[in-house]
Amino acid sequence: MKSYREILLPYQRRFVDDQATLKIWLASRQIGKSFAAAYEAVWLAAERPRTLVLLVSASERQSKELMEKVRFHLRALGVVVGKVTLKETTEEMRLANESRIISLPANPDTVRGFSGHVFLDEFALHRDSREIWRALYPTITRGYKIRVMSTPRGKQNMFYELWAHHDRFSKHKTTIYDAVAEGLAVDVEALRAGVADAETWAQEYECQFLDEATAFLPYELINACETEEALWDEAEREAVLAGRVRPQGPLYLGVDVGRRRDLTVMALAERVGDVLWLRELKVLEQAPFHVQREELFVRAKVCSRCAIDATGLGMQLAEEAEYAFGRYAVEPVTFTAAAKEEMAHILRRAFEDRLIRIPPDRTLREDLHSVRKVVTAAGNIRLEADREAGSHADRFWALALCAYAGARRPAFAYKPMRVRWL
């Protein structure tokens, strides 16, 4: 293991070699923090027989990716694996020395009861991060270690509290500049050019905890409503849009229209009980209007209600959809300050009450978080996003329109238009 560890860069080796009971790593994206953590997890499991190492990730997808890194190190180090167990979202590897490495997505209920070394990967993104910490912290009283790693996500989460206010931790910080200075082969200028938003760059790559006070949707609200189960898979989506499969609940569509500078985004959601599940997020970039019309009509025909941006470029598209499907099935929405505030607060209440589910997608998360509360000279609150961010919060407004469509109640009942479910 001593020779193999040389594949780690100096900042990775410093983190792995630090054997403090509690250690935390504030790290830039794309510098290999999960790779280094997976190495230490394998080392701890192989070093002593019958050791449990628990890996907790922000989502099921990230949990599987982290376990792939564990497999890589196991193969490279020649560590013999006796058994691999898959159970729902949990994956377990049992080594020949009877040690176990278990990887699972973050959930306060499922992480309780384990006694072993704990790795919390991308902890700032964990839903219920405080409850997870309360569930796992007692493990150190039994002689085990806790490792916490993450890129920052504002100040309203347990990762920030541990980093800023807990002195018992051995702390490591690695920005993208630090990593490059110690051998990471990344072109910082090219990477920076691909991140037009200065705020995102500061957070994701310079490890700055940004103040959440002005964010209309703080990360804590967004993270709490993320789930891998939100989106339909491709086959299910095609079956519903083709009318071959009837969804469990009514469908609602929100469309934010763009052409050259902005994206056109279509948010299609299903209401199951009281919860609005985002089933599809269709993004069109510089698409001709006839393509936008075709994509809109395919979705509108299976929806109970649609809300379409009718400001500027969207006016014609909204009028054509209203004519085709009826004024009570399609509502053109002009983006006045009052209309934007109403839609945005409907969306925020859905997040506050946990009545919406979205996929754990970084681009969507940052888009939702990009909308800020700005106080005007007259003392009014205005919602805005910096155009330098690229999408101008198009995903936010598409989802807000979708939530608005789902919340609106017409004067009389209506049915989905022109669909015969097979």
Residue pairs with C-beta under 8 A, 6 or more apart in sequence:
1 43
1 46
1 77
4 76
4 77
5 13
5 16
5 39
8 16
8 32
8 35
8 36
8 39
9 32
9 179
9 182
9 183
9 184
10 182
10 183
11 31
11 172
11 174
11 178
11 179
11 182
12 32
12 33
12 35
12 36
12 39
13 36
14 172
15 23
15 25
15 33
15 36
15 37
15 40
15 172
16 36
16 39
16 40
16 43
18 170
18 172
19 145
20 145
20 169
20 170
21 140
21 145
21 146
22 140
22 145
22 146
22 148
22 166
22 168
22 169
22 170
23 145
23 146
23 147
23 148
23 169
23 170
23 171
23 172
24 147
24 148
24 149
24 159
24 162
24 163
24 169
24 170
24 171
24 172
25 33
25 37
25 147
25 148
25 149
25 150
25 171
25 172
25 173
25 174
26 150
26 151
26 152
26 163
26 171
26 172
26 173
26 174
26 207
27 33
27 149
27 150
27 151
27 172
27 173
27 174
27 207
28 151
28 174
28 175
28 176
28 178
28 179
28 204
28 205
28 206
28 207
29 151
29 176
29 204
29 205
30 176
30 186
30 191
31 174
31 176
31 179
31 184
32 179
32 184
33 149
33 174
34 65
34 66
34 69
34 121
34 149
35 69
37 55
37 66
37 119
37 121
37 147
37 149
38 55
38 66
38 69
38 70
38 72
38 73
39 73
40 119
40 147
41 53
41 55
41 70
41 101
41 117
41 119
42 70
42 73
42 74
42 77
42 79
42 101
44 51
44 53
44 117
44 145
45 51
45 53
45 79
45 95
45 97
45 99
45 100
45 101
46 77
46 79
46 95
46 97
46 99
48 97
48 99
49 97
49 98
49 99
50 97
50 98
50 99
51 99
51 100
51 116
51 117
52 99
52 100
52 102
52 114
52 115
52 116
52 117
53 99
53 100
53 101
53 102
53 116
53 117
53 119
54 102
54 104
54 111
54 114
54 116
54 117
54 118
54 119
54 136
55 63
55 66
55 67
55 70
55 101
55 102
55 103
55 104
55 119
55 121
56 63
56 103
56 104
56 105
56 106
56 111
56 118
56 119
56 120
56 121
56 126
56 132
56 136
57 63
57 65
57 66
57 103
57 104
57 105
57 106
57 121
57 122
58 105
58 106
58 121
58 122
58 123
58 125
58 126
58 127
58 223
58 360
59 105
59 106
59 125
59 226
59 228
59 360
60 89
60 105
60 228
61 228
61 360
62 105
62 121
62 122
62 360
63 89
63 91
63 103
63 104
63 105
64 91
64 103
66 103
66 121
67 91
67 93
67 101
67 103
70 93
70 101
70 103
71 93
73 79
74 81
74 93
74 95
79 95
79 96
80 95
80 96
81 93
81 94
81 95
81 96
82 94
82 95
82 96
82 98
83 92
83 93
83 94
84 91
84 92
84 93
84 94
85 91
85 92
85 93
85 94
86 92
89 104
89 105
90 102
90 103
90 104
90 110
91 102
91 103
91 104
92 100
92 101
92 102
92 103
93 100
93 101
93 102
94 100
95 101
100 116
102 114
104 110
104 111
105 228
106 126
106 127
106 128
106 129
106 132
107 127
107 128
107 132
108 128
108 131
108 132
108 134
108 135
111 132
111 135
111 136
112 135
114 136
114 139
115 139
115 142
115 144
116 139
116 144
117 139
117 144
117 145
117 146
117 147
118 136
118 139
118 144
118 145
118 146
118 147
119 147
119 149
120 126
120 132
120 136
120 146
120 147
120 148
120 149
120 150
121 149
121 150
122 149
122 150
122 151
123 129
123 148
123 149
123 150
123 157
123 158
123 159
123 162
124 150
124 151
124 152
124 153
124 154
124 157
124 159
124 160
124 219
125 150
125 153
125 219
125 223
125 360
126 132
126 157
126 158
126 159
126 223
127 223
127 224
127 226
128 224
129 157
129 158
129 159
130 158
132 158
133 158
133 162
136 146
137 146
139 146
140 146
148 159
148 162
148 169
150 159
151 203
151 204
151 207
152 159
152 160
152 203
152 207
152 208
152 209
152 210
153 159
153 203
153 219
153 223
154 160
154 209
154 210
154 211
154 212
154 215
154 218
154 219
154 220
154 369
155 164
155 209
155 210
155 211
155 212
156 212
156 218
156 219
156 220
157 219
157 220
157 223
160 209
162 169
163 169
163 171
163 209
164 209
173 207
174 207
175 205
175 206
175 207
176 184
176 186
176 188
176 191
176 205
176 206
177 188
177 206
179 186
180 186
180 188
191 205
192 201
192 205
195 201
195 204
195 205
196 388
196 389
196 390
197 366
197 370
197 386
197 388
197 389
197 390
198 388
199 210
199 370
199 386
199 389
200 366
200 389
202 208
202 210
203 209
203 210
212 218
212 219
212 220
214 372
214 373
214 374
215 369
215 371
215 372
215 373
216 344
216 348
216 371
216 372
216 373
216 383
217 347
217 348
217 351
217 368
217 369
217 371
217 396
218 369
219 365
219 369
221 348
221 351
221 352
222 351
222 358
222 365
222 368
222 369
223 365
224 351
224 354
225 351
225 354
225 356
225 357
225 358
226 357
226 358
226 359
226 360
226 365
227 357
227 358
227 359
227 360
228 359
228 360
229 357
230 277
230 278
230 279
230 357
230 358
230 359
231 278
231 279
231 280
231 281
231 359
232 240
232 279
232 280
236 245
237 279
237 280
239 245
240 246
240 247
240 251
240 279
240 302
241 298
241 299
241 302
243 301
243 302
243 419
243 420
243 421
243 422
244 421
244 422
245 421
246 421
247 270
247 279
248 270
248 272
249 270
249 271
249 272
249 273
250 270
250 271
250 303
250 304
250 305
250 406
250 416
251 268
251 269
251 270
251 271
251 279
251 302
251 303
251 304
251 416
252 268
252 269
252 270
252 271
252 276
252 303
252 304
252 305
252 306
252 307
252 402
252 403
252 405
252 406
253 266
253 267
253 268
253 269
253 299
253 300
253 303
253 305
253 306
253 307
253 402
253 405
254 266
254 267
254 269
254 306
254 307
254 308
254 397
254 398
254 399
254 400
254 401
254 402
254 403
254 404
254 405
255 264
255 265
255 266
255 267
255 296
255 306
255 307
255 308
255 309
255 314
255 317
255 398
255 401
256 262
256 263
256 264
256 265
256 309
256 314
256 394
256 395
256 397
256 398
256 401
257 264
257 292
257 308
257 309
257 311
257 313
257 314
257 317
257 318
258 264
258 265
258 313
258 392
258 394
259 286
259 287
259 289
259 313
260 286
261 387
261 392
262 391
262 392
262 394
263 283
263 284
263 285
263 391
263 394
263 395
264 283
264 284
264 285
264 287
264 292
264 394
265 281
265 282
265 283
265 284
265 391
265 394
265 395
265 397
265 398
266 280
266 281
266 282
266 284
266 295
266 296
266 299
266 398
267 278
267 280
267 281
267 395
267 398
267 399
267 401
267 402
268 278
268 279
268 280
268 281
268 282
268 299
268 303
268 402
269 276
269 277
269 278
269 279
269 356
269 399
269 402
269 403
269 406
270 276
270 277
270 279
271 277
271 406
274 355
275 354
275 355
275 356
275 357
276 350
276 355
276 356
276 357
276 402
276 403
276 406
277 356
277 357
278 356
278 357
278 358
278 359
278 399
278 402
280 299
281 359
281 361
281 364
281 395
281 398
281 399
282 295
282 299
283 394
283 395
284 291
284 292
284 295
287 295
289 316
289 317
292 317
293 317
293 320
296 308
296 317
296 321
297 321
297 324
299 306
300 306
300 321
300 324
300 325
300 329
300 330
300 417
301 325
301 416
301 417
301 418
301 419
302 416
302 419
303 329
303 405
303 416
303 417
304 329
304 414
304 415
304 416
305 328
305 329
305 330
305 331
305 405
305 406
305 408
305 410
305 414
306 321
306 325
306 329
306 330
306 331
306 405
307 331
307 333
307 343
307 401
307 402
307 404
307 405
307 408
308 314
308 317
308 318
308 321
308 330
308 331
308 332
308 333
308 401
309 318
309 333
309 335
309 397
309 401
310 318
310 319
310 332
310 333
310 334
311 333
311 334
311 335
314 332
315 332
318 330
318 332
318 333
319 332
321 330
321 332
322 330
322 331
322 332
324 330
325 417
325 418
326 414
326 417
328 410
328 411
328 412
328 414
329 414
329 416
329 417
331 405
331 408
333 339
333 343
333 401
333 404
335 397
337 382
340 383
340 397
340 400
341 381
341 383
342 404
343 397
343 400
343 401
343 403
343 404
344 371
344 383
344 400
346 400
346 403
346 404
346 407
347 356
347 396
347 399
347 400
347 403
347 404
349 355
350 356
350 403
356 403
358 364
358 368
358 399
363 395
364 395
367 391
367 393
367 394
367 395
367 396
368 393
368 395
368 396
368 399
370 385
370 386
370 389
370 393
370 396
371 383
371 384
371 385
371 393
371 396
372 383
372 384
372 385
373 381
373 382
373 383
374 381
374 382
374 383
374 384
375 381
375 382
376 382
385 392
385 393
385 396
